[in-house]
């Protein structure tokens, strides 16, 4: 059921990368080459109007990421903790031997 969660997670991350991080990086590189690295990292550059617009353009991708991907995964974890599988919740139950490969008996000397 939760296999579809990969799509909103990937869409949100792609949105963030191509509509926020990549354009900001290009603007910062252009500023660093043109005026210097000090200006590209300054508060004046980071608070400029274009940077503010690009930062807010990340919001729709974050919403898609959170509501389409992260919340269903949190719901799945909540369900797993709230309603554990009956076979796993029996105290003192022994694990099946076929899950492990035994090379020798632990009590046996070689």
Biopython code that builds the backbone (N, CA, C, O; Angstrom):
import numpy as np
from Bio.PDB.StructureBuilder import StructureBuilder

atoms = [
    (1, "UNK", "N", (0.814, -1.191, 0.000)),
    (1, "UNK", "CA", (0.000, 0.000, 0.000)),
    (1, "UNK", "C", (0.859, 1.258, 0.000)),
    (1, "UNK", "O", (0.551, 2.229, -0.691)),
    (2, "UNK", "N", (1.930, 1.235, 0.773)),
    (2, "UNK", "CA", (2.754, 2.431, 0.892)),
    (2, "UNK", "C", (3.817, 2.533, -0.195)),
    (2, "UNK", "O", (4.706, 3.380, -0.109)),
    (3, "UNK", "N", (3.739, 1.689, -1.206)),
    (3, "UNK", "CA", (4.714, 1.764, -2.299)),
    (3, "UNK", "C", (4.579, 3.081, -3.057)),
    (3, "UNK", "O", (5.546, 3.553, -3.655)),
    (4, "UNK", "N", (3.404, 3.669, -3.038)),
    (4, "UNK", "CA", (3.203, 4.934, -3.762)),
    (4, "UNK", "C", (3.863, 6.114, -3.052)),
    (4, "UNK", "O", (3.947, 7.199, -3.629)),
    (5, "UNK", "N", (4.330, 5.933, -1.822)),
    (5, "UNK", "CA", (4.986, 7.023, -1.091)),
    (5, "UNK", "C", (6.273, 7.471, -1.757)),
    (5, "UNK", "O", (6.707, 8.606, -1.561)),
    (6, "UNK", "N", (6.887, 6.602, -2.538)),
    (6, "UNK", "CA", (8.134, 6.982, -3.196)),
    (6, "UNK", "C", (7.917, 8.102, -4.207)),
    (6, "UNK", "O", (8.822, 8.907, -4.429)),
    (7, "UNK", "N", (6.764, 8.172, -4.812)),
    (7, "UNK", "CA", (6.520, 9.191, -5.832)),
    (7, "UNK", "C", (6.443, 10.604, -5.254)),
    (7, "UNK", "O", (7.127, 11.489, -5.769)),
    (8, "UNK", "N", (5.648, 10.865, -4.211)),
    (8, "UNK", "CA", (5.662, 12.216, -3.644)),
    (8, "UNK", "C", (7.003, 12.589, -3.015)),
    (8, "UNK", "O", (7.407, 13.751, -3.057)),
    (9, "UNK", "N", (7.694, 11.603, -2.430)),
    (9, "UNK", "CA", (9.017, 11.904, -1.878)),
    (9, "UNK", "C", (9.959, 12.357, -2.983)),
    (9, "UNK", "O", (10.668, 13.352, -2.832)),
    (10, "UNK", "N", (9.966, 11.628, -4.093)),
    (10, "UNK", "CA", (10.852, 11.993, -5.201)),
    (10, "UNK", "C", (10.424, 13.298, -5.868)),
    (10, "UNK", "O", (11.274, 14.095, -6.264)),
    (11, "UNK", "N", (9.122, 13.523, -5.997)),
    (11, "UNK", "CA", (8.639, 14.778, -6.595)),
    (11, "UNK", "C", (9.028, 15.956, -5.709)),
    (11, "UNK", "O", (9.486, 16.980, -6.215)),
    (12, "UNK", "N", (8.851, 15.829, -4.387)),
    (12, "UNK", "CA", (9.222, 16.904, -3.475)),
    (12, "UNK", "C", (10.713, 17.193, -3.497)),
    (12, "UNK", "O", (11.119, 18.356, -3.493)),
    (13, "UNK", "N", (11.535, 16.150, -3.521)),
    (13, "UNK", "CA", (12.982, 16.355, -3.572)),
    (13, "UNK", "C", (13.421, 16.951, -4.902)),
    (13, "UNK", "O", (14.323, 17.787, -4.941)),
    (14, "UNK", "N", (12.793, 16.527, -5.985)),
    (14, "UNK", "CA", (13.121, 17.083, -7.299)),
    (14, "UNK", "C", (12.725, 18.546, -7.367)),
    (14, "UNK", "O", (13.469, 19.372, -7.897)),
    (15, "UNK", "N", (11.561, 18.866, -6.835)),
    (15, "UNK", "CA", (11.116, 20.263, -6.794)),
    (15, "UNK", "C", (12.131, 21.114, -6.043)),
    (15, "UNK", "O", (12.524, 22.186, -6.502)),
    (16, "UNK", "N", (12.553, 20.614, -4.868)),
    (16, "UNK", "CA", (13.510, 21.354, -4.052)),
    (16, "UNK", "C", (14.832, 21.540, -4.804)),
    (16, "UNK", "O", (15.419, 22.621, -4.767)),
    (17, "UNK", "N", (15.292, 20.510, -5.471)),
    (17, "UNK", "CA", (16.588, 20.585, -6.146)),
    (17, "UNK", "C", (16.557, 21.524, -7.346)),
    (17, "UNK", "O", (17.456, 22.350, -7.508)),
    (18, "UNK", "N", (15.537, 21.408, -8.187)),
    (18, "UNK", "CA", (15.541, 22.148, -9.449)),
    (18, "UNK", "C", (14.867, 23.519, -9.387)),
    (18, "UNK", "O", (15.130, 24.365, -10.242)),
    (19, "UNK", "N", (14.013, 23.756, -8.406)),
    (19, "UNK", "CA", (13.370, 25.062, -8.314)),
    (19, "UNK", "C", (13.880, 25.897, -7.146)),
    (19, "UNK", "O", (13.445, 27.033, -6.958)),
    (20, "UNK", "N", (14.805, 25.337, -6.358)),
    (20, "UNK", "CA", (15.353, 26.110, -5.243)),
    (20, "UNK", "C", (16.870, 26.034, -5.213)),
    (20, "UNK", "O", (17.539, 27.054, -5.377)),
    (21, "UNK", "N", (17.421, 24.856, -5.007)),
    (21, "UNK", "CA", (18.860, 24.736, -4.804)),
    (21, "UNK", "C", (19.671, 25.048, -6.058)),
    (21, "UNK", "O", (20.676, 25.755, -5.978)),
    (22, "UNK", "N", (19.255, 24.537, -7.204)),
    (22, "UNK", "CA", (20.003, 24.781, -8.432)),
    (22, "UNK", "C", (19.984, 26.259, -8.842)),
    (22, "UNK", "O", (21.048, 26.809, -9.122)),
    (23, "UNK", "N", (18.824, 26.925, -8.889)),
    (23, "UNK", "CA", (18.843, 28.361, -9.223)),
    (23, "UNK", "C", (19.600, 29.205, -8.204)),
    (23, "UNK", "O", (20.294, 30.149, -8.582)),
    (24, "UNK", "N", (19.477, 28.879, -6.914)),
    (24, "UNK", "CA", (20.231, 29.617, -5.906)),
    (24, "UNK", "C", (21.731, 29.421, -6.088)),
    (24, "UNK", "O", (22.506, 30.366, -5.933)),
    (25, "UNK", "N", (22.132, 28.231, -6.406)),
    (25, "UNK", "CA", (23.544, 27.966, -6.646)),
    (25, "UNK", "C", (24.077, 28.713, -7.851)),
    (25, "UNK", "O", (25.200, 29.217, -7.825)),
    (26, "UNK", "N", (23.274, 28.790, -8.917)),
    (26, "UNK", "CA", (23.689, 29.529, -10.118)),
    (26, "UNK", "C", (23.813, 31.013, -9.799)),
    (26, "UNK", "O", (24.793, 31.645, -10.193)),
    (27, "UNK", "N", (22.837, 31.583, -9.093)),
    (27, "UNK", "CA", (22.915, 32.996, -8.710)),
    (27, "UNK", "C", (24.105, 33.267, -7.801)),
    (27, "UNK", "O", (24.784, 34.283, -7.944)),
    (28, "UNK", "N", (24.352, 32.370, -6.878)),
    (28, "UNK", "CA", (25.470, 32.562, -5.966)),
    (28, "UNK", "C", (26.804, 32.422, -6.693)),
    (28, "UNK", "O", (27.744, 33.161, -6.397)),
    (29, "UNK", "N", (26.903, 31.503, -7.625)),
    (29, "UNK", "CA", (28.118, 31.370, -8.425)),
    (29, "UNK", "C", (28.352, 32.608, -9.278)),
    (29, "UNK", "O", (29.475, 33.106, -9.361)),
    (30, "UNK", "N", (27.294, 33.104, -9.912)),
    (30, "UNK", "CA", (27.404, 34.314, -10.729)),
    (30, "UNK", "C", (27.871, 35.504, -9.883)),
    (30, "UNK", "O", (28.716, 36.287, -10.317)),
    (31, "UNK", "N", (27.320, 35.630, -8.681)),
    (31, "UNK", "CA", (27.715, 36.714, -7.784)),
    (31, "UNK", "C", (29.149, 36.520, -7.291)),
    (31, "UNK", "O", (29.906, 37.487, -7.203)),
    (32, "UNK", "N", (29.523, 35.305, -6.975)),
    (32, "UNK", "CA", (30.879, 35.041, -6.493)),
    (32, "UNK", "C", (31.916, 35.326, -7.566)),
    (32, "UNK", "O", (32.984, 35.858, -7.262)),
    (33, "UNK", "N", (31.628, 34.987, -8.797)),
    (33, "UNK", "CA", (32.578, 35.254, -9.884)),
    (33, "UNK", "C", (32.618, 36.739, -10.204)),
    (33, "UNK", "O", (33.684, 37.289, -10.481)),
    (34, "UNK", "N", (31.455, 37.392, -10.166)),
    (34, "UNK", "CA", (31.385, 38.805, -10.533)),
    (34, "UNK", "C", (31.916, 39.756, -9.474)),
    (34, "UNK", "O", (32.682, 40.664, -9.795)),
    (35, "UNK", "N", (31.526, 39.570, -8.224)),
    (35, "UNK", "CA", (31.903, 40.534, -7.183)),
    (35, "UNK", "C", (32.770, 39.940, -6.092)),
    (35, "UNK", "O", (33.398, 40.686, -5.341)),
    (36, "UNK", "N", (32.822, 38.642, -5.981)),
    (36, "UNK", "CA", (33.664, 38.009, -4.974)),
    (36, "UNK", "C", (32.867, 37.078, -4.080)),
    (36, "UNK", "O", (31.661, 37.225, -3.885)),
    (37, "UNK", "N", (33.597, 36.121, -3.550)),
    (37, "UNK", "CA", (32.968, 35.126, -2.694)),
    (37, "UNK", "C", (32.377, 35.755, -1.431)),
    (37, "UNK", "O", (31.337, 35.318, -0.940)),
    (38, "UNK", "N", (33.034, 36.760, -0.925)),
    (38, "UNK", "CA", (32.569, 37.430, 0.293)),
    (38, "UNK", "C", (31.166, 37.997, 0.101)),
    (38, "UNK", "O", (30.346, 37.949, 1.019)),
    (39, "UNK", "N", (30.881, 38.542, -1.104)),
    (39, "UNK", "CA", (29.557, 39.114, -1.354)),
    (39, "UNK", "C", (28.507, 38.028, -1.544)),
    (39, "UNK", "O", (27.355, 38.206, -1.149)),
    (40, "UNK", "N", (28.897, 36.897, -2.150)),
    (40, "UNK", "CA", (27.944, 35.797, -2.374)),
    (40, "UNK", "C", (27.521, 35.140, -1.065)),
    (40, "UNK", "O", (26.473, 34.496, -1.009)),
    (41, "UNK", "N", (28.323, 35.294, -0.011)),
    (41, "UNK", "CA", (27.985, 34.727, 1.292)),
    (41, "UNK", "C", (27.494, 35.778, 2.284)),
    (41, "UNK", "O", (27.240, 35.460, 3.446)),
    (42, "UNK", "N", (27.359, 37.007, 1.845)),
    (42, "UNK", "CA", (26.979, 38.085, 2.754)),
    (42, "UNK", "C", (25.471, 38.104, 3.011)),
    (42, "UNK", "O", (24.690, 37.488, 2.286)),
    (43, "UNK", "N", (25.093, 38.818, 4.049)),
    (43, "UNK", "CA", (23.678, 38.955, 4.406)),
    (43, "UNK", "C", (22.936, 39.754, 3.342)),
    (43, "UNK", "O", (21.766, 39.482, 3.073)),
    (44, "UNK", "N", (23.595, 40.729, 2.739)),
    (44, "UNK", "CA", (22.948, 41.521, 1.682)),
    (44, "UNK", "C", (22.507, 40.642, 0.516)),
    (44, "UNK", "O", (21.415, 40.819, -0.023)),
    (45, "UNK", "N", (23.354, 39.699, 0.133)),
    (45, "UNK", "CA", (22.992, 38.801, -0.961)),
    (45, "UNK", "C", (21.880, 37.856, -0.538)),
    (45, "UNK", "O", (20.922, 37.649, -1.282)),
    (46, "UNK", "N", (22.001, 37.282, 0.651)),
    (46, "UNK", "CA", (21.023, 36.283, 1.104)),
    (46, "UNK", "C", (19.655, 36.871, 1.399)),
    (46, "UNK", "O", (18.663, 36.142, 1.409)),
    (47, "UNK", "N", (19.579, 38.181, 1.641)),
    (47, "UNK", "CA", (18.290, 38.817, 1.899)),
    (47, "UNK", "C", (17.762, 39.605, 0.702)),
    (47, "UNK", "O", (16.823, 40.389, 0.837)),
    (48, "UNK", "N", (18.358, 39.401, -0.452)),
    (48, "UNK", "CA", (17.877, 40.103, -1.649)),
    (48, "UNK", "C", (16.529, 39.538, -2.093)),
    (48, "UNK", "O", (16.201, 38.396, -1.774)),
    (49, "UNK", "N", (15.739, 40.338, -2.835)),
    (49, "UNK", "CA", (14.380, 39.898, -3.209)),
    (49, "UNK", "C", (14.336, 38.615, -4.032)),
    (49, "UNK", "O", (13.455, 37.783, -3.818)),
    (50, "UNK", "N", (15.279, 38.434, -4.981)),
    (50, "UNK", "CA", (15.249, 37.223, -5.803)),
    (50, "UNK", "C", (15.534, 35.980, -4.981)),
    (50, "UNK", "O", (14.941, 34.928, -5.220)),
    (51, "UNK", "N", (16.419, 36.088, -4.033)),
    (51, "UNK", "CA", (16.717, 34.945, -3.170)),
    (51, "UNK", "C", (15.489, 34.610, -2.315)),
    (51, "UNK", "O", (15.191, 33.438, -2.084)),
    (52, "UNK", "N", (14.790, 35.630, -1.855)),
    (52, "UNK", "CA", (13.574, 35.418, -1.065)),
    (52, "UNK", "C", (12.509, 34.696, -1.898)),
    (52, "UNK", "O", (11.841, 33.790, -1.400)),
    (53, "UNK", "N", (12.353, 35.092, -3.146)),
    (53, "UNK", "CA", (11.382, 34.430, -4.026)),
    (53, "UNK", "C", (11.765, 32.970, -4.243)),
    (53, "UNK", "O", (10.907, 32.087, -4.204)),
    (54, "UNK", "N", (13.046, 32.717, -4.470)),
    (54, "UNK", "CA", (13.486, 31.333, -4.685)),
    (54, "UNK", "C", (13.336, 30.485, -3.416)),
    (54, "UNK", "O", (13.026, 29.296, -3.496)),
    (55, "UNK", "N", (13.551, 31.081, -2.276)),
    (55, "UNK", "CA", (13.362, 30.338, -1.035)),
    (55, "UNK", "C", (11.886, 29.959, -0.835)),
    (55, "UNK", "O", (11.587, 28.853, -0.387)),
    (56, "UNK", "N", (10.981, 30.862, -1.161)),
    (56, "UNK", "CA", (9.551, 30.561, -1.032)),
    (56, "UNK", "C", (9.067, 29.604, -2.105)),
    (56, "UNK", "O", (8.037, 28.954, -1.928)),
    (57, "UNK", "N", (9.789, 29.503, -3.215)),
    (57, "UNK", "CA", (9.385, 28.556, -4.265)),
    (57, "UNK", "C", (9.596, 27.113, -3.827)),
    (57, "UNK", "O", (9.095, 26.193, -4.473)),
    (58, "UNK", "N", (10.314, 26.907, -2.762)),
    (58, "UNK", "CA", (10.548, 25.565, -2.250)),
    (58, "UNK", "C", (9.337, 25.019, -1.496)),
    (58, "UNK", "O", (9.212, 23.804, -1.344)),
    (59, "UNK", "N", (8.466, 25.866, -1.031)),
    (59, "UNK", "CA", (7.344, 25.470, -0.178)),
    (59, "UNK", "C", (6.417, 24.420, -0.808)),
    (59, "UNK", "O", (6.089, 23.445, -0.131)),
    (60, "UNK", "N", (5.982, 24.565, -2.057)),
    (60, "UNK", "CA", (5.104, 23.513, -2.612)),
    (60, "UNK", "C", (5.763, 22.135, -2.648)),
    (60, "UNK", "O", (5.106, 21.126, -2.389)),
    (61, "UNK", "N", (7.048, 22.088, -2.965)),
    (61, "UNK", "CA", (7.747, 20.804, -2.955)),
    (61, "UNK", "C", (7.838, 20.215, -1.565)),
    (61, "UNK", "O", (7.734, 19.000, -1.395)),
    (62, "UNK", "N", (8.030, 21.065, -0.568)),
    (62, "UNK", "CA", (8.064, 20.592, 0.814)),
    (62, "UNK", "C", (6.705, 20.041, 1.241)),
    (62, "UNK", "O", (6.632, 19.034, 1.945)),
    (63, "UNK", "N", (5.644, 20.695, 0.820)),
    (63, "UNK", "CA", (4.296, 20.224, 1.160)),
    (63, "UNK", "C", (4.028, 18.866, 0.529)),
    (63, "UNK", "O", (3.488, 17.973, 1.182)),
    (64, "UNK", "N", (4.401, 18.705, -0.737)),
    (64, "UNK", "CA", (4.237, 17.409, -1.409)),
    (64, "UNK", "C", (5.056, 16.343, -0.690)),
    (64, "UNK", "O", (4.575, 15.230, -0.477)),
    (65, "UNK", "N", (6.284, 16.675, -0.315)),
    (65, "UNK", "CA", (7.168, 15.732, 0.375)),
    (65, "UNK", "C", (6.572, 15.311, 1.718)),
    (65, "UNK", "O", (6.557, 14.124, 2.046)),
    (66, "UNK", "N", (6.087, 16.268, 2.487)),
    (66, "UNK", "CA", (5.592, 15.959, 3.835)),
    (66, "UNK", "C", (4.274, 15.194, 3.786)),
    (66, "UNK", "O", (4.148, 14.139, 4.408)),
    (67, "UNK", "N", (3.299, 15.710, 3.059)),
    (67, "UNK", "CA", (1.978, 15.088, 3.075)),
    (67, "UNK", "C", (1.891, 13.840, 2.226)),
    (67, "UNK", "O", (1.125, 12.932, 2.548)),
    (68, "UNK", "N", (2.643, 13.770, 1.166)),
    (68, "UNK", "CA", (2.561, 12.595, 0.301)),
    (68, "UNK", "C", (3.524, 11.497, 0.643)),
    (68, "UNK", "O", (3.297, 10.344, 0.277)),
    (69, "UNK", "N", (4.597, 11.817, 1.336)),
    (69, "UNK", "CA", (5.600, 10.804, 1.600)),
    (69, "UNK", "C", (5.889, 10.563, 3.058)),
    (69, "UNK", "O", (5.897, 9.415, 3.502)),
    (70, "UNK", "N", (6.127, 11.612, 3.812)),
    (70, "UNK", "CA", (6.554, 11.435, 5.197)),
    (70, "UNK", "C", (5.392, 11.047, 6.114)),
    (70, "UNK", "O", (5.553, 10.172, 6.965)),
    (71, "UNK", "N", (4.249, 11.666, 5.963)),
    (71, "UNK", "CA", (3.123, 11.338, 6.848)),
    (71, "UNK", "C", (2.635, 9.901, 6.691)),
    (71, "UNK", "O", (2.354, 9.261, 7.705)),
    (72, "UNK", "N", (2.517, 9.357, 5.476)),
    (72, "UNK", "CA", (2.144, 7.937, 5.389)),
    (72, "UNK", "C", (3.168, 7.010, 6.035)),
    (72, "UNK", "O", (2.795, 5.975, 6.588)),
    (73, "UNK", "N", (4.449, 7.361, 5.975)),
    (73, "UNK", "CA", (5.453, 6.534, 6.627)),
    (73, "UNK", "C", (5.346, 6.627, 8.142)),
    (73, "UNK", "O", (5.542, 5.629, 8.837)),
    (74, "UNK", "N", (5.040, 7.798, 8.658)),
    (74, "UNK", "CA", (4.805, 7.944, 10.095)),
    (74, "UNK", "C", (3.567, 7.144, 10.505)),
    (74, "UNK", "O", (3.558, 6.512, 11.561)),
    (75, "UNK", "N", (2.539, 7.170, 9.684)),
    (75, "UNK", "CA", (1.326, 6.394, 9.945)),
    (75, "UNK", "C", (1.651, 4.901, 9.981)),
    (75, "UNK", "O", (1.149, 4.181, 10.844)),
    (76, "UNK", "N", (2.480, 4.437, 9.060)),
    (76, "UNK", "CA", (2.864, 3.028, 9.027)),
    (76, "UNK", "C", (3.616, 2.645, 10.298)),
    (76, "UNK", "O", (3.354, 1.590, 10.876)),
    (77, "UNK", "N", (4.538, 3.482, 10.735)),
    (77, "UNK", "CA", (5.275, 3.200, 11.977)),
    (77, "UNK", "C", (4.332, 3.191, 13.178)),
    (77, "UNK", "O", (4.464, 2.342, 14.059)),
    (78, "UNK", "N", (3.389, 4.120, 13.222)),
    (78, "UNK", "CA", (2.424, 4.152, 14.315)),
    (78, "UNK", "C", (1.588, 2.877, 14.344)),
    (78, "UNK", "O", (1.346, 2.310, 15.410)),
    (79, "UNK", "N", (1.151, 2.432, 13.180)),
    (79, "UNK", "CA", (0.356, 1.199, 13.109)),
    (79, "UNK", "C", (1.167, -0.010, 13.541)),
    (79, "UNK", "O", (0.642, -0.911, 14.196)),
    (80, "UNK", "N", (2.444, -0.035, 13.179)),
    (80, "UNK", "CA", (3.287, -1.170, 13.562)),
    (80, "UNK", "C", (3.488, -1.217, 15.076)),
    (80, "UNK", "O", (3.546, -2.297, 15.662)),
    (81, "UNK", "N", (3.594, -0.061, 15.700)),
    (81, "UNK", "CA", (3.751, -0.039, 17.152)),
    (81, "UNK", "C", (2.436, -0.265, 17.886)),
    (81, "UNK", "O", (2.409, -0.896, 18.942)),
    (82, "UNK", "N", (1.368, 0.240, 17.335)),
    (82, "UNK", "CA", (0.060, 0.140, 17.992)),
    (82, "UNK", "C", (-0.535, -1.256, 17.867)),
    (82, "UNK", "O", (-1.121, -1.767, 18.822)),
    (83, "UNK", "N", (-0.392, -1.869, 16.714)),
    (83, "UNK", "CA", (-0.957, -3.189, 16.450)),
    (83, "UNK", "C", (0.155, -4.135, 16.005)),
    (83, "UNK", "O", (0.282, -4.409, 14.811)),
    (84, "UNK", "N", (0.960, -4.636, 16.934)),
    (84, "UNK", "CA", (2.067, -5.520, 16.537)),
    (84, "UNK", "C", (1.558, -6.859, 16.017)),
    (84, "UNK", "O", (0.442, -7.277, 16.326)),
    (85, "UNK", "N", (2.369, -7.501, 15.246)),
    (85, "UNK", "CA", (2.039, -8.801, 14.684)),
    (85, "UNK", "C", (1.964, -9.822, 15.822)),
    (85, "UNK", "O", (2.816, -9.813, 16.711)),
    (86, "UNK", "N", (0.970, -10.690, 15.809)),
    (86, "UNK", "CA", (0.744, -11.605, 16.920)),
    (86, "UNK", "C", (1.910, -12.577, 17.115)),
    (86, "UNK", "O", (2.297, -12.858, 18.249)),
    (87, "UNK", "N", (2.460, -13.079, 16.042)),
    (87, "UNK", "CA", (3.537, -14.053, 16.171)),
    (87, "UNK", "C", (4.792, -13.424, 16.774)),
    (87, "UNK", "O", (5.562, -14.108, 17.448)),
    (88, "UNK", "N", (5.004, -12.142, 16.539)),
    (88, "UNK", "CA", (6.197, -11.477, 17.054)),
    (88, "UNK", "C", (6.011, -10.996, 18.490)),
    (88, "UNK", "O", (6.995, -10.716, 19.176)),
    (89, "UNK", "N", (4.777, -10.896, 18.951)),
    (89, "UNK", "CA", (4.530, -10.328, 20.277)),
    (89, "UNK", "C", (4.496, -11.380, 21.378)),
    (89, "UNK", "O", (4.346, -11.023, 22.547)),
    (90, "UNK", "N", (4.631, -12.658, 21.053)),
    (90, "UNK", "CA", (4.598, -13.708, 22.068)),
    (90, "UNK", "C", (5.925, -13.702, 22.803)),
    (90, "UNK", "O", (6.980, -13.856, 22.188)),
    (91, "UNK", "N", (5.878, -13.525, 24.103)),
    (91, "UNK", "CA", (7.099, -13.469, 24.906)),
    (91, "UNK", "C", (7.718, -14.857, 25.010)),
    (91, "UNK", "O", (7.008, -15.844, 25.202)),
    (92, "UNK", "N", (9.024, -14.932, 24.884)),
    (92, "UNK", "CA", (9.744, -16.189, 25.036)),
    (92, "UNK", "C", (9.657, -17.095, 23.825)),
    (92, "UNK", "O", (10.096, -18.243, 23.889)),
    (93, "UNK", "N", (9.104, -16.615, 22.727)),
    (93, "UNK", "CA", (9.006, -17.458, 21.542)),
    (93, "UNK", "C", (10.392, -17.651, 20.940)),
    (93, "UNK", "O", (11.206, -16.727, 20.920)),
    (94, "UNK", "N", (10.647, -18.842, 20.457)),
    (94, "UNK", "CA", (11.943, -19.152, 19.883)),
    (94, "UNK", "C", (11.924, -18.858, 18.390)),
    (94, "UNK", "O", (10.933, -19.124, 17.710)),
    (95, "UNK", "N", (13.024, -18.308, 17.884)),
    (95, "UNK", "CA", (13.115, -18.030, 16.460)),
    (95, "UNK", "C", (13.297, -19.327, 15.686)),
    (95, "UNK", "O", (13.967, -20.242, 16.166)),
    (96, "UNK", "N", (12.720, -19.418, 14.512)),
    (96, "UNK", "CA", (12.918, -20.623, 13.705)),
    (96, "UNK", "C", (14.401, -20.788, 13.353)),
    (96, "UNK", "O", (15.099, -19.803, 13.117)),
    (97, "UNK", "N", (14.874, -22.029, 13.320)),
    (97, "UNK", "CA", (16.283, -22.290, 13.053)),
    (97, "UNK", "C", (16.654, -22.020, 11.605)),
    (97, "UNK", "O", (17.831, -21.804, 11.315)),
    (98, "UNK", "N", (15.718, -22.023, 10.705)),
    (98, "UNK", "CA", (16.058, -21.847, 9.294)),
    (98, "UNK", "C", (16.433, -20.397, 8.949)),
    (98, "UNK", "O", (16.856, -20.133, 7.823)),
    (99, "UNK", "N", (16.288, -19.455, 9.891)),
    (99, "UNK", "CA", (16.684, -18.079, 9.643)),
    (99, "UNK", "C", (18.192, -17.887, 9.732)),
    (99, "UNK", "O", (18.728, -16.902, 9.225)),
    (100, "UNK", "N", (18.872, -18.827, 10.375)),
    (100, "UNK", "CA", (20.299, -18.679, 10.614)),
    (100, "UNK", "C", (21.059, -19.859, 10.041)),
    (100, "UNK", "O", (20.503, -20.943, 9.865)),
    (101, "UNK", "N", (22.312, -19.648, 9.756)),
    (101, "UNK", "CA", (23.181, -20.725, 9.319)),
    (101, "UNK", "C", (24.117, -21.059, 10.467)),
    (101, "UNK", "O", (24.878, -20.210, 10.931)),
    (102, "UNK", "N", (24.054, -22.304, 10.920)),
    (102, "UNK", "CA", (24.912, -22.730, 12.019)),
    (102, "UNK", "C", (26.063, -23.527, 11.432)),
    (102, "UNK", "O", (25.842, -24.460, 10.660)),
    (103, "UNK", "N", (27.280, -23.171, 11.788)),
    (103, "UNK", "CA", (28.434, -23.914, 11.327)),
    (103, "UNK", "C", (28.766, -25.052, 12.277)),
    (103, "UNK", "O", (29.219, -26.112, 11.846)),
    (104, "UNK", "N", (28.544, -24.837, 13.564)),
    (104, "UNK", "CA", (28.738, -25.888, 14.542)),
    (104, "UNK", "C", (27.891, -25.578, 15.761)),
    (104, "UNK", "O", (27.416, -24.455, 15.928)),
    (105, "UNK", "N", (27.707, -26.565, 16.603)),
    (105, "UNK", "CA", (26.953, -26.367, 17.825)),
    (105, "UNK", "C", (27.786, -25.507, 18.774)),
    (105, "UNK", "O", (28.966, -25.799, 18.968)),
    (106, "UNK", "N", (27.208, -24.438, 19.384)),
    (106, "UNK", "CA", (27.999, -23.571, 20.254)),
    (106, "UNK", "C", (28.615, -24.301, 21.450)),
    (106, "UNK", "O", (29.669, -23.885, 21.929)),
    (107, "UNK", "N", (28.009, -25.351, 21.937)),
    (107, "UNK", "CA", (28.538, -26.078, 23.093)),
    (107, "UNK", "C", (29.563, -27.120, 22.691)),
    (107, "UNK", "O", (30.185, -27.730, 23.562)),
    (108, "UNK", "N", (29.753, -27.338, 21.432)),
    (108, "UNK", "CA", (30.647, -28.398, 20.955)),
    (108, "UNK", "C", (32.066, -27.866, 20.823)),
    (108, "UNK", "O", (32.264, -26.743, 20.359)),
    (109, "UNK", "N", (33.038, -28.646, 21.219)),
    (109, "UNK", "CA", (34.442, -28.249, 21.064)),
    (109, "UNK", "C", (34.974, -28.837, 19.769)),
    (109, "UNK", "O", (34.528, -29.888, 19.310)),
    (110, "UNK", "N", (35.929, -28.142, 19.199)),
    (110, "UNK", "CA", (36.451, -28.614, 17.906)),
    (110, "UNK", "C", (37.750, -29.335, 18.057)),
    (110, "UNK", "O", (38.321, -29.794, 17.068)),
]
sb = StructureBuilder()
sb.init_structure("model")
sb.init_model(0)
sb.init_chain("A")
sb.init_seg("    ")
for serial, (resi, resn, name, xyz) in enumerate(atoms, 1):
    if name == "N":
        sb.init_residue(resn, " ", resi, " ")
    sb.init_atom(name, np.array(xyz, "f"), 0.0, 1.0, " ", f" {name:<3s}", serial, name[0])
structure = sb.get_structure()
